[in-house]
Structures are given as C-alpha cells and as structure tokens.
C-alpha cells in the first residue's frame, strides 16, 4: 500500500508530539520518584525535547567537576570564600524540583549566573546558591521581597514589610548577592563594578564559614542550620518528595 507524502509528514508530526509529551512526563517522574541526583547529567542530555528550549546543542561543560556524579562521599567546603563543587546540572534539578513553576530556562539562567559571578569574586557557589534557595524559598518569594526586585538574598529587607533593595535584572541581583558575601568573607577588592549599595556597611573579612553568617547576615539563631540542611541535601541527593499536584502541571 502506498502512503502519500502528506500522510507521512502528518504521521511524523504526530509521533514527534507524542515523544515531546512523553519526555516532559518522564522528566517530572524522574524528579518525583528518585531520592538522589546521580543521573542529573544524563537526564538533561537524554530528555532533549524538554531541555532543548534552553540550548539546542547543549553539552555539559568540560571542567572536572562536571563529571562528578556521586557527591555523597564528598564533604562540602564550609568556607564562604572558596570554590564550589556542585555541577550546574545538579543545582538546576534541585531548584526545579522544589519549584516546578520555574521554566528550565529560568533555572538555567540563575544557576549559570551563580556559578560565574561566584567565580569572578572567589566565592563558594555551593553556599551562595544554597543561601539563595533559603532566602527566596526556591524563588517562590512570598515574603516582603518580590520576584521583580531581583533581590535573591534579602538585601535591605529587615522585616515588618520592609522590602529591601531592588535591582534591574537577574545578573545584577545575583552579582549584588555575591558581592555582599565577599564583603563578609574577604578584605580583597571587587573584580566587578560595585552594585551592592550595602557593601560598605559590612565589617570586611569577619565571616569565614557559612556558620558565621548567623548573627551577621540574619538574626535567626538557626540560620546556619537551615543552610547546612540545604547543602547536605544538595550533596547527598536526598530531599523531600515533590508535591505531585505541582508535578502534574508539567505532564
């Protein structure tokens, strides 16, 4: 039986649509069902229909850390000034798991900026990223600071409805966060232009480890315990199961 060219093209289109839908469902199921991120590199490579909207020719970066898939045996660096080890893929998956309203494009942008801006200033991106997750509720906000302020660490937000500083875009907001961490962790000069208007209010070099952020960055006596919890979950790959209602929205 001969099949017309038009019918062949229609069949291919239908199969493509089915595969795209399956890719999204499988991605959601991957996040919901597992208890570790050991395959975070492979799923981003293999589930191209969902991820290709960010970078069609995506390839993992070639630096050594990108090939670490089992972080559970590695102790995270507690120093604020230093170099993080977490891969972009793991950070993206962790963020998206806790906030499925984010597009992968949004997750890609902010995670990439936390890695690059931290590298500019010699700040540990593991700690900076974890702090962003804590301060913004995984970018859900909902407190005094709003999403449109691009304020990812509560700069200037002192409670009682005080919303704090606002920035012009995602990069500027991330940069301000990293600069404020550097103000606490180091006495070295900044490598990028200053965007953190509260930089000079900090007593330079008074914070070495993330534990010392308690009482300085935040008055909450449990602040460093909350940061540690996020860091441990990022490294061990264990986390609370995602809300199935939220996951179903991407299926």
Short mmCIF file of the C-alpha atoms (twelve columns), coordinates in Angstrom:
data_MODEL
# 
_entry.id   MODEL 
# 
loop_
_atom_site.group_PDB 
_atom_site.id 
_atom_site.type_symbol 
_atom_site.label_atom_id 
_atom_site.label_alt_id 
_atom_site.label_comp_id 
_atom_site.label_asym_id 
_atom_site.label_seq_id 
_atom_site.Cartn_x 
_atom_site.Cartn_y 
_atom_site.Cartn_z 
_atom_site.pdbx_PDB_model_num 
ATOM 1   C CA . UNK A 1   0.000  0.000  0.000  1 
ATOM 2   C CA . UNK A 2   1.332  3.399  -0.998 1 
ATOM 3   C CA . UNK A 3   1.192  6.231  1.506  1 
ATOM 4   C CA . UNK A 4   1.173  9.832  0.306  1 
ATOM 5   C CA . UNK A 5   3.938  12.227 1.262  1 
ATOM 6   C CA . UNK A 6   1.442  14.408 3.125  1 
ATOM 7   C CA . UNK A 7   0.286  11.455 5.235  1 
ATOM 8   C CA . UNK A 8   3.905  10.522 6.018  1 
ATOM 9   C CA . UNK A 9   4.636  14.043 7.198  1 
ATOM 10  C CA . UNK A 10  1.483  14.061 9.334  1 
ATOM 11  C CA . UNK A 11  2.474  10.739 10.916 1 
ATOM 12  C CA . UNK A 12  5.962  12.040 11.714 1 
ATOM 13  C CA . UNK A 13  4.466  15.177 13.260 1 
ATOM 14  C CA . UNK A 14  2.113  13.144 15.452 1 
ATOM 15  C CA . UNK A 15  4.934  10.886 16.640 1 
ATOM 16  C CA . UNK A 16  7.058  13.926 17.454 1 
ATOM 17  C CA . UNK A 17  4.270  15.453 19.541 1 
ATOM 18  C CA . UNK A 18  3.804  12.164 21.409 1 
ATOM 19  C CA . UNK A 19  7.521  11.925 22.106 1 
ATOM 20  C CA . UNK A 20  7.647  15.506 23.353 1 
ATOM 21  C CA . UNK A 21  4.836  14.833 25.782 1 
ATOM 22  C CA . UNK A 22  6.457  11.631 26.959 1 
ATOM 23  C CA . UNK A 23  9.733  13.457 27.510 1 
ATOM 24  C CA . UNK A 24  8.094  16.003 29.790 1 
ATOM 25  C CA . UNK A 25  6.283  13.311 31.756 1 
ATOM 26  C CA . UNK A 26  9.407  11.240 32.182 1 
ATOM 27  C CA . UNK A 27  11.305 14.287 33.371 1 
ATOM 28  C CA . UNK A 28  8.678  15.031 36.003 1 
ATOM 29  C CA . UNK A 29  8.671  11.395 37.111 1 
ATOM 30  C CA . UNK A 30  12.457 11.442 37.370 1 
ATOM 31  C CA . UNK A 31  12.299 14.361 39.793 1 
ATOM 32  C CA . UNK A 32  9.407  12.934 41.809 1 
ATOM 33  C CA . UNK A 33  10.375 9.304  42.219 1 
ATOM 34  C CA . UNK A 34  14.104 9.234  42.888 1 
ATOM 35  C CA . UNK A 35  15.979 10.050 46.057 1 
ATOM 36  C CA . UNK A 36  19.272 11.118 44.584 1 
ATOM 37  C CA . UNK A 37  20.651 13.101 41.677 1 
ATOM 38  C CA . UNK A 38  23.190 10.560 40.424 1 
ATOM 39  C CA . UNK A 39  21.825 10.861 36.878 1 
ATOM 40  C CA . UNK A 40  21.396 14.620 36.683 1 
ATOM 41  C CA . UNK A 41  23.861 14.923 33.800 1 
ATOM 42  C CA . UNK A 42  22.371 12.090 31.760 1 
ATOM 43  C CA . UNK A 43  18.731 13.150 32.045 1 
ATOM 44  C CA . UNK A 44  19.470 16.638 30.764 1 
ATOM 45  C CA . UNK A 45  21.350 15.136 27.840 1 
ATOM 46  C CA . UNK A 46  18.764 12.483 27.015 1 
ATOM 47  C CA . UNK A 47  15.489 14.328 27.539 1 
ATOM 48  C CA . UNK A 48  16.221 16.795 24.783 1 
ATOM 49  C CA . UNK A 49  12.579 17.594 23.875 1 
ATOM 50  C CA . UNK A 50  12.121 19.333 27.222 1 
ATOM 51  C CA . UNK A 51  15.559 20.821 27.620 1 
ATOM 52  C CA . UNK A 52  16.259 21.953 24.062 1 
ATOM 53  C CA . UNK A 53  14.327 25.168 24.588 1 
ATOM 54  C CA . UNK A 54  17.351 26.429 26.513 1 
ATOM 55  C CA . UNK A 55  20.261 25.303 24.469 1 
ATOM 56  C CA . UNK A 56  19.570 23.095 21.408 1 
ATOM 57  C CA . UNK A 57  23.183 21.954 21.137 1 
ATOM 58  C CA . UNK A 58  23.655 21.557 24.881 1 
ATOM 59  C CA . UNK A 59  26.766 19.755 26.037 1 
ATOM 60  C CA . UNK A 60  27.943 19.528 29.654 1 
ATOM 61  C CA . UNK A 61  30.925 21.708 30.438 1 
ATOM 62  C CA . UNK A 62  34.283 20.007 30.285 1 
ATOM 63  C CA . UNK A 63  35.770 21.095 33.610 1 
ATOM 64  C CA . UNK A 64  36.438 18.239 36.020 1 
ATOM 65  C CA . UNK A 65  33.579 18.936 38.418 1 
ATOM 66  C CA . UNK A 66  31.008 18.267 35.700 1 
ATOM 67  C CA . UNK A 67  31.894 14.598 35.756 1 
ATOM 68  C CA . UNK A 68  31.321 14.139 39.486 1 
ATOM 69  C CA . UNK A 69  28.046 12.252 39.771 1 
ATOM 70  C CA . UNK A 70  28.332 10.870 43.313 1 
ATOM 71  C CA . UNK A 71  28.669 13.780 45.717 1 
ATOM 72  C CA . UNK A 72  27.578 11.784 48.754 1 
ATOM 73  C CA . UNK A 73  31.153 10.824 49.636 1 
ATOM 74  C CA . UNK A 74  32.450 14.391 49.289 1 
ATOM 75  C CA . UNK A 75  32.384 16.863 52.172 1 
ATOM 76  C CA . UNK A 76  31.211 20.272 51.066 1 
ATOM 77  C CA . UNK A 77  33.515 23.207 51.714 1 
ATOM 78  C CA . UNK A 78  32.245 25.224 54.670 1 
ATOM 79  C CA . UNK A 79  34.234 28.342 53.729 1 
ATOM 80  C CA . UNK A 80  32.369 31.197 52.064 1 
ATOM 81  C CA . UNK A 81  35.478 32.253 50.189 1 
ATOM 82  C CA . UNK A 82  36.412 29.317 48.002 1 
ATOM 83  C CA . UNK A 83  35.244 27.197 45.115 1 
ATOM 84  C CA . UNK A 84  32.023 25.225 44.980 1 
ATOM 85  C CA . UNK A 85  31.920 21.724 43.531 1 
ATOM 86  C CA . UNK A 86  28.270 21.294 42.635 1 
ATOM 87  C CA . UNK A 87  27.549 20.987 38.936 1 
ATOM 88  C CA . UNK A 88  25.134 23.197 37.112 1 
ATOM 89  C CA . UNK A 89  23.004 20.157 36.282 1 
ATOM 90  C CA . UNK A 90  22.571 19.158 39.915 1 
ATOM 91  C CA . UNK A 91  21.771 22.688 41.030 1 
ATOM 92  C CA . UNK A 92  19.189 23.087 38.266 1 
ATOM 93  C CA . UNK A 93  17.475 19.811 39.084 1 
ATOM 94  C CA . UNK A 94  17.379 20.634 42.808 1 
ATOM 95  C CA . UNK A 95  15.913 24.082 42.181 1 
ATOM 96  C CA . UNK A 96  13.316 22.882 39.696 1 
ATOM 97  C CA . UNK A 97  12.278 20.020 41.960 1 
ATOM 98  C CA . UNK A 98  11.360 22.483 44.682 1 
ATOM 99  C CA . UNK A 99  9.688  24.955 42.341 1 
ATOM 100 C CA . UNK A 100 8.184  23.366 39.248 1 
ATOM 101 C CA . UNK A 101 6.610  26.688 38.253 1 
ATOM 102 C CA . UNK A 102 10.050 27.727 37.083 1 
ATOM 103 C CA . UNK A 103 10.881 27.030 33.471 1 
ATOM 104 C CA . UNK A 104 14.114 25.195 32.863 1 
ATOM 105 C CA . UNK A 105 15.262 28.315 31.030 1 
ATOM 106 C CA . UNK A 106 14.850 30.362 34.220 1 
ATOM 107 C CA . UNK A 107 16.622 27.708 36.269 1 
ATOM 108 C CA . UNK A 108 19.459 27.571 33.739 1 
ATOM 109 C CA . UNK A 109 19.912 31.348 33.784 1 
ATOM 110 C CA . UNK A 110 20.099 31.847 37.521 1 
ATOM 111 C CA . UNK A 111 22.231 28.768 38.232 1 
ATOM 112 C CA . UNK A 112 24.698 29.756 35.496 1 
ATOM 113 C CA . UNK A 113 24.956 33.243 36.972 1 
ATOM 114 C CA . UNK A 114 25.573 31.940 40.487 1 
ATOM 115 C CA . UNK A 115 28.450 29.835 39.190 1 
ATOM 116 C CA . UNK A 116 30.052 32.548 37.039 1 
ATOM 117 C CA . UNK A 117 29.515 35.508 39.384 1 
ATOM 118 C CA . UNK A 118 30.878 33.484 42.315 1 
ATOM 119 C CA . UNK A 119 33.941 32.562 40.274 1 
ATOM 120 C CA . UNK A 120 34.621 36.245 39.486 1 
ATOM 121 C CA . UNK A 121 34.827 37.096 43.171 1 
ATOM 122 C CA . UNK A 122 36.261 33.864 44.593 1 
ATOM 123 C CA . UNK A 123 33.079 32.913 46.449 1 
ATOM 124 C CA . UNK A 124 31.880 29.354 47.051 1 
ATOM 125 C CA . UNK A 125 28.916 28.958 44.683 1 
ATOM 126 C CA . UNK A 126 27.570 25.998 46.671 1 
ATOM 127 C CA . UNK A 127 26.986 28.263 49.667 1 
ATOM 128 C CA . UNK A 128 25.751 31.237 47.636 1 
ATOM 129 C CA . UNK A 129 23.231 29.101 45.744 1 
ATOM 130 C CA . UNK A 130 22.012 27.393 48.928 1 
ATOM 131 C CA . UNK A 131 21.540 30.779 50.555 1 
ATOM 132 C CA . UNK A 132 19.504 31.979 47.585 1 
ATOM 133 C CA . UNK A 133 17.264 28.898 47.915 1 
ATOM 134 C CA . UNK A 134 16.767 29.624 51.607 1 
ATOM 135 C CA . UNK A 135 16.190 33.375 51.297 1 
ATOM 136 C CA . UNK A 136 13.725 33.189 48.387 1 
ATOM 137 C CA . UNK A 137 12.016 29.895 49.191 1 
ATOM 138 C CA . UNK A 138 13.436 28.378 45.995 1 
ATOM 139 C CA . UNK A 139 12.458 31.516 44.039 1 
ATOM 140 C CA . UNK A 140 8.841  31.367 45.181 1 
ATOM 141 C CA . UNK A 141 9.347  34.518 47.270 1 
ATOM 142 C CA . UNK A 142 6.046  35.231 49.070 1 
ATOM 143 C CA . UNK A 143 7.540  37.454 51.793 1 
ATOM 144 C CA . UNK A 144 8.465  41.125 51.880 1 
ATOM 145 C CA . UNK A 145 10.740 40.772 48.831 1 
ATOM 146 C CA . UNK A 146 9.047  40.236 45.469 1 
ATOM 147 C CA . UNK A 147 10.276 38.452 42.365 1 
ATOM 148 C CA . UNK A 148 10.511 41.682 40.352 1 
ATOM 149 C CA . UNK A 149 13.104 43.124 42.747 1 
ATOM 150 C CA . UNK A 150 15.719 40.561 41.625 1 
ATOM 151 C CA . UNK A 151 16.882 40.545 45.239 1 
ATOM 152 C CA . UNK A 152 17.954 36.962 45.905 1 
ATOM 153 C CA . UNK A 153 19.375 37.282 49.393 1 
ATOM 154 C CA . UNK A 154 17.114 39.699 51.247 1 
ATOM 155 C CA . UNK A 155 19.448 42.696 50.992 1 
ATOM 156 C CA . UNK A 156 17.941 45.563 52.956 1 
ATOM 157 C CA . UNK A 157 14.849 43.566 53.916 1 
ATOM 158 C CA . UNK A 158 14.590 43.931 57.671 1 
ATOM 159 C CA . UNK A 159 11.081 42.590 58.213 1 
ATOM 160 C CA . UNK A 160 7.786  44.314 59.076 1 
ATOM 161 C CA . UNK A 161 7.040  44.915 55.406 1 
ATOM 162 C CA . UNK A 162 10.411 46.470 54.512 1 
ATOM 163 C CA . UNK A 163 11.032 45.102 51.016 1 
ATOM 164 C CA . UNK A 164 14.722 45.947 50.747 1 
ATOM 165 C CA . UNK A 165 16.782 46.689 47.668 1 
ATOM 166 C CA . UNK A 166 15.734 46.265 44.062 1 
ATOM 167 C CA . UNK A 167 17.924 45.504 41.041 1 
ATOM 168 C CA . UNK A 168 17.428 45.919 37.324 1 
ATOM 169 C CA . UNK A 169 17.823 42.304 36.216 1 
ATOM 170 C CA . UNK A 170 18.776 38.782 37.286 1 
ATOM 171 C CA . UNK A 171 22.508 39.248 36.745 1 
ATOM 172 C CA . UNK A 172 22.676 42.433 38.788 1 
ATOM 173 C CA . UNK A 173 20.733 40.812 41.606 1 
ATOM 174 C CA . UNK A 174 22.995 37.756 41.692 1 
ATOM 175 C CA . UNK A 175 26.082 39.972 41.487 1 
ATOM 176 C CA . UNK A 176 24.915 42.042 44.460 1 
ATOM 177 C CA . UNK A 177 24.436 38.856 46.492 1 
ATOM 178 C CA . UNK A 178 27.920 37.588 45.653 1 
ATOM 179 C CA . UNK A 179 29.470 40.982 46.403 1 
ATOM 180 C CA . UNK A 180 27.782 41.103 49.799 1 
ATOM 181 C CA . UNK A 181 29.113 37.645 50.613 1 
ATOM 182 C CA . UNK A 182 32.585 38.800 49.571 1 
ATOM 183 C CA . UNK A 183 32.276 41.835 51.833 1 
ATOM 184 C CA . UNK A 184 31.814 39.486 54.775 1 
ATOM 185 C CA . UNK A 185 34.275 36.800 53.713 1 
ATOM 186 C CA . UNK A 186 37.227 38.794 52.381 1 
ATOM 187 C CA . UNK A 187 39.136 42.058 52.529 1 
ATOM 188 C CA . UNK A 188 40.069 41.851 48.847 1 
ATOM 189 C CA . UNK A 189 38.746 44.385 46.335 1 
ATOM 190 C CA . UNK A 190 35.907 43.520 43.984 1 
ATOM 191 C CA . UNK A 191 36.672 42.332 40.463 1 
ATOM 192 C CA . UNK A 192 33.405 43.672 39.008 1 
ATOM 193 C CA . UNK A 193 31.818 47.099 39.340 1 
ATOM 194 C CA . UNK A 194 30.032 47.575 42.649 1 
ATOM 195 C CA . UNK A 195 26.258 47.045 42.522 1 
ATOM 196 C CA . UNK A 196 25.685 46.221 46.204 1 
ATOM 197 C CA . UNK A 197 24.840 49.555 47.839 1 
ATOM 198 C CA . UNK A 198 25.181 47.953 51.289 1 
ATOM 199 C CA . UNK A 199 28.706 46.687 50.642 1 
ATOM 200 C CA . UNK A 200 30.385 49.379 52.769 1 
ATOM 201 C CA . UNK A 201 28.130 48.704 55.751 1 
ATOM 202 C CA . UNK A 202 29.813 45.347 56.314 1 
ATOM 203 C CA . UNK A 203 32.835 44.815 58.523 1 
ATOM 204 C CA . UNK A 204 35.104 43.176 55.986 1 
ATOM 205 C CA . UNK A 205 36.549 39.707 56.476 1 
ATOM 206 C CA . UNK A 206 34.524 38.801 59.554 1 
ATOM 207 C CA . UNK A 207 32.908 35.639 58.174 1 
ATOM 208 C CA . UNK A 208 34.937 32.594 57.210 1 
ATOM 209 C CA . UNK A 209 32.437 29.736 57.255 1 
ATOM 210 C CA . UNK A 210 28.726 29.649 56.450 1 
ATOM 211 C CA . UNK A 211 28.053 29.045 60.166 1 
ATOM 212 C CA . UNK A 212 29.274 32.558 60.974 1 
ATOM 213 C CA . UNK A 213 26.557 34.094 58.802 1 
ATOM 214 C CA . UNK A 214 24.194 33.536 61.727 1 
ATOM 215 C CA . UNK A 215 24.004 36.738 63.734 1 
ATOM 216 C CA . UNK A 216 25.577 38.761 60.941 1 
ATOM 217 C CA . UNK A 217 23.579 38.084 57.802 1 
ATOM 218 C CA . UNK A 218 20.472 37.042 59.704 1 
ATOM 219 C CA . UNK A 219 19.349 37.274 63.315 1 
ATOM 220 C CA . UNK A 220 17.735 33.828 63.149 1 
ATOM 221 C CA . UNK A 221 19.803 31.610 65.522 1 
ATOM 222 C CA . UNK A 222 19.027 28.610 63.324 1 
ATOM 223 C CA . UNK A 223 20.125 30.299 60.078 1 
ATOM 224 C CA . UNK A 224 23.273 28.226 59.613 1 
ATOM 225 C CA . UNK A 225 21.390 25.005 60.412 1 
ATOM 226 C CA . UNK A 226 18.953 25.798 57.606 1 
ATOM 227 C CA . UNK A 227 21.820 26.486 55.203 1 
ATOM 228 C CA . UNK A 228 23.510 23.255 56.232 1 
ATOM 229 C CA . UNK A 229 20.319 21.300 55.593 1 
ATOM 230 C CA . UNK A 230 20.140 22.585 52.019 1 
ATOM 231 C CA . UNK A 231 23.839 21.926 51.413 1 
ATOM 232 C CA . UNK A 232 23.571 18.394 52.767 1 
ATOM 233 C CA . UNK A 233 20.568 17.634 50.586 1 
ATOM 234 C CA . UNK A 234 22.366 19.006 47.534 1 
ATOM 235 C CA . UNK A 235 25.397 16.831 48.198 1 
ATOM 236 C CA . UNK A 236 23.672 13.662 49.347 1 
ATOM 237 C CA . UNK A 237 20.878 13.887 46.801 1 
ATOM 238 C CA . UNK A 238 18.188 13.281 49.410 1 
ATOM 239 C CA . UNK A 239 15.184 15.543 49.534 1 
ATOM 240 C CA . UNK A 240 11.526 15.686 50.388 1 
ATOM 241 C CA . UNK A 241 9.337  14.217 47.678 1 
ATOM 242 C CA . UNK A 242 7.902  16.864 45.402 1 
ATOM 243 C CA . UNK A 243 4.244  17.764 45.525 1 
ATOM 244 C CA . UNK A 244 2.533  15.569 42.909 1 
ATOM 245 C CA . UNK A 245 -0.029 18.301 42.173 1 
ATOM 246 C CA . UNK A 246 2.733  20.642 41.045 1 
ATOM 247 C CA . UNK A 247 4.455  17.951 39.026 1 
ATOM 248 C CA . UNK A 248 1.257  17.064 37.188 1 
ATOM 249 C CA . UNK A 249 1.144  20.590 35.779 1 
ATOM 250 C CA . UNK A 250 4.119  19.850 33.536 1 
ATOM 251 C CA . UNK A 251 2.836  16.500 32.312 1 
# 
